[in-house]
Amino acid sequence: MPSADDRDDLVGRGEIASRAGVAVATVDAWRRRHPGFPAPVATVGGVPVWRWRDVAEWVAVPRRAGRPRGA
């Protein structure tokens, strides 16, 4: 896990997947299936990027497997 100094890093889908220990396809699924997944903070070279701190906080909340509630 990154150090506390990495909390404000900007990360793309691949870095999110690596830090969260999942596949990039899982990050894509989170974005599609979970309206509460953080919005990108910017686009760099046409690619969305997120603040790692926001994503790490979202990942830390336990979720039920399968479809999100209310879907």
Long-range contacts (C-beta under 8 A, 24 or more apart in sequence): 2-52, 6-52, 7-52, 7-53, 7-56, 8-51, 8-52, 8-53, 9-51, 9-52, 10-41, 10-42, 10-44, 10-49, 10-50, 10-51, 10-52, 11-49, 11-50, 11-51, 11-52, 11-55, 12-44, 12-47, 12-48, 12-49, 12-50, 13-47, 13-48, 15-52, 16-50, 16-52, 16-55, 19-52, 19-55, 19-56, 20-55, 20-59, 33-67, 33-68, 33-71, 34-63, 34-68, 35-68
